[in-house]
Amino acid sequence: MIHEVIVTTRNSAGQVHIAPMGIHWRDNRVVISPFKPSTTLENLLKRRDAVINYCDDVRVFAGCLTGHYEWPVQQALKVDVPRLQDALAHSEVRLESIEEDELRPRLLCSVVHDANHRPFRGFNRAQAAVLELAILVSRLERLPRSKIQRELAYLRIAIDKTAGTREHEAWGWLMDRIDGHLGQMEAGQ
Ligand SMILES: Cc1cc2nc3c(=O)[nH]c(=O)nc-3n(C[C@H](O)[C@H](O)[C@H](O)COP(=O)(O)O)c2cc1C
């Protein structure tokens, strides 16, 4: 099973990097699978630690794909990488081994510290729709116009029925990106 999370890492200059990633668990290891090239991959290979942030603020997922990176962070306990301040929970992890792959290596990490910060209040369909739209935005170049429009129409139902302000804001950022892309497609035809 894949869990969509926010991975925080640091580069060699100490700057924090925030990226949405789909992780899975294998035995008691977290497996992070970045597509090459990836800043998360580079940072993890150099510094060997990261934080997995379990976050229900979908603006962070949409923001990382649309240029909104200013999310508040705070110091973690056992690794020198900050965690997202608003995460519901987080795991501090250390790189143990790598399964090499030309396209998408798998980074197997052990958990050195786990913490809960806020209760999980239940599933929200608009949050799922924003995640789906964020993934669609990350693949825009490869998708035909008809598929983009079909998926948008379906995902919009959950937004109209169940979104709160955070989900509307995230949706708006992604829609700006999609509208720009569809406009370019039209101009190029
Ligand atoms: C929900 C979601 C899940 C994602 N999962 C992955 C993933 O597992 N691996 C990956 O390389 N990129 C994934 N992406 C795309 C990256 O977040 C995005 O391309 C990122 O900027 C690239 O990673 P980097 O910042 O480490 O270079 C995902 C995006 C979203 C919205």
The ligand as an ORCA input file, in Angstrom:
! r2SCAN-3c Opt
* xyz 0 1
  C       0.804     12.840     -4.155
  C       2.137     12.886     -4.850
  C       3.001     11.792     -4.756
  C       4.249     11.808     -5.381
  N       5.080     10.735     -5.259
  C       6.297     10.769     -5.831
  C       7.204      9.675     -5.669
  O       6.913      8.669     -5.009
  N       8.416      9.793     -6.271
  C       8.794     10.899     -6.984
  O       9.907     10.956     -7.482
  N       7.951     11.930     -7.147
  C       6.724     11.898     -6.582
  N       5.866     12.952     -6.752
  C       6.312     14.127     -7.530
  C       7.311     14.923     -6.718
  O       6.777     15.379     -5.508
  C       7.813     16.137     -7.483
  O       8.102     15.804     -8.790
  C       9.052     16.631     -6.812
  O       9.273     17.982     -7.101
  C      10.282     15.869     -7.312
  O      11.043     15.462     -6.286
  P      12.359     16.249     -5.789
  O      11.815     17.534     -5.176
  O      12.924     15.310     -4.805
  O      13.230     16.538     -6.957
  C       4.619     12.948     -6.136
  C       3.756     14.046     -6.228
  C       2.523     14.012     -5.600
  C       1.596     15.190     -5.710
*
